[in-house]
Amino acid sequence: MIAAGGLLAGCAGQESDTQQFRLIRGRPFERDIPVPAGFSLVEQASEDRSTGTSRLYLRHVYTGDADKYAVRNFYREQMPLARWTKVSDGSVKGDFSMRFEKGNESCTVAITDEKKAIRTKTRVQVVIAREERGQTPPTSRTGS
């Protein structure tokens, strides 16, 4: 019983430790998209397109061994440092989604578990798209 209690206490302590673990910034694939150290680009699931002067679209997928709570905190800290403004941040059934904006681009960061046969990895999908914001439509006048 004592051993089981110690094991359970160790597991509980480990969970809180991983949530407090702070990730460092790795080498980014795009200059303004932070990537946690130890995460790799999944080329088969990624795509991007740009002209000579601007980015048109980007969808990059990264995987790594870090705890998804630490990854969420990483993006909360690092995206503003890359001049992205947070618009929203939420969680649904353990999947995290964050939305940021900068200039005429929007960026959605989705953080999920990727279950493998032996272990679970953390999967990050970053989608950046151009947004052309329209003007407010004129109000209609009735009674003419």
C-alpha positions in Angstrom: 0.0 0.0 0.0 2.8 2.4 0.9 4.5 1.7 -2.5 1.2 2.2 -4.4 0.6 5.5 -2.5 4.1 6.7 -3.4 3.6 5.7 -7.0 0.3 7.7 -7.2 1.9 10.7 -5.5 4.8 10.5 -8.0 2.3 10.5 -10.9 0.4 13.4 -9.5 3.5 15.4 -9.0 4.7 14.5 -12.5 1.5 15.9 -14.1 1.9 19.3 -12.4 5.6 19.4 -13.2 4.9 18.9 -17.0 2.3 21.6 -17.0 4.8 24.0 -15.4 7.6 23.0 -17.7 8.7 25.8 -20.0 9.7 25.1 -23.6 12.4 27.0 -25.4 12.2 28.2 -28.9 13.7 26.0 -31.6 14.7 26.9 -35.1 11.7 28.3 -37.0 10.8 27.2 -40.5 9.2 30.6 -41.0 10.7 33.7 -39.4 7.5 34.8 -37.6 6.1 31.4 -36.5 7.7 30.1 -33.3 8.3 26.3 -33.1 9.1 24.6 -29.8 12.6 23.1 -29.5 12.5 19.4 -30.4 9.5 19.6 -32.7 9.8 18.5 -36.3 8.0 19.6 -39.5 5.8 16.9 -40.9 6.4 17.6 -44.6 3.7 15.2 -45.9 1.0 17.2 -44.0 2.4 20.7 -44.6 2.1 23.2 -47.4 2.7 26.9 -48.1 2.5 29.3 -51.0 3.9 32.8 -51.4 4.6 35.4 -54.1 7.9 37.3 -54.3 6.6 39.8 -51.9 4.1 38.2 -49.5 2.8 35.0 -48.0 -0.5 33.8 -49.5 -1.1 30.7 -47.4 0.6 28.4 -45.0 -0.3 25.1 -43.2 2.5 23.5 -41.3 2.2 20.5 -39.0 4.8 19.8 -36.3 5.1 16.9 -33.9 7.2 16.5 -30.7 7.4 14.9 -27.3 6.6 17.9 -25.2 3.5 18.1 -23.0 0.6 19.8 -24.8 0.0 22.1 -21.9 3.6 23.3 -22.1 3.1 23.8 -25.9 0.0 25.9 -25.3 1.9 28.1 -22.9 4.8 28.3 -25.3 2.5 29.7 -28.0 0.8 32.1 -25.6 4.2 33.5 -24.7 6.0 33.4 -28.1 3.4 34.5 -30.6 3.1 38.1 -29.2 7.0 38.3 -29.3 6.6 37.6 -33.1 4.1 40.5 -33.3 0.9 38.3 -33.4 -2.1 39.6 -31.4 -4.2 37.0 -29.7 -7.8 37.0 -30.7 -9.1 33.9 -29.0 -7.8 30.9 -27.0 -9.9 27.8 -26.1 -10.1 24.2 -25.3 -12.6 21.5 -26.4 -12.3 18.0 -25.2 -8.5 18.4 -24.6 -7.8 20.0 -28.0 -6.5 23.5 -27.9 -7.1 26.2 -30.5 -5.7 29.7 -30.6 -6.3 32.4 -33.1 -3.9 35.4 -33.7 -3.8 38.3 -36.2 -1.1 40.4 -37.7 -1.6 42.9 -40.5 -3.7 41.3 -43.1 -3.1 37.7 -41.9 -4.8 35.4 -39.5 -3.1 32.5 -37.8 -4.8 29.5 -36.1 -2.7 27.2 -33.9 -4.3 23.9 -33.1 -2.6 21.6 -30.5 -3.8 18.0 -30.2 -2.6 14.6 -29.0 -1.3 12.3 -31.8 -1.7 8.8 -30.5 0.9 6.3 -31.8 1.1 2.6 -31.1 3.5 3.0 -28.2 3.3 6.6 -27.1 1.5 9.9 -27.6 3.1 12.8 -29.3 1.9 16.4 -29.4 0.8 17.7 -32.8 0.7 21.3 -33.7 -1.0 22.6 -36.8 -0.4 26.3 -37.8 -2.6 27.7 -40.5 -2.0 31.3 -41.8 -4.2 32.8 -44.4 -4.5 36.3 -45.8 -7.6 38.2 -44.9 -8.9 41.1 -46.9 -11.2 42.9 -44.5 -14.0 44.6 -46.2 -15.6 47.9 -45.3 -18.8 48.1 -43.3 -21.7 47.9 -45.8 -23.8 51.0 -46.1 -27.0 51.2 -44.3 -30.1 51.0 -46.4 -32.5 54.0 -46.4 -36.1 53.3 -46.6 -39.0 55.7 -47.1 -37.9 57.2 -50.4 
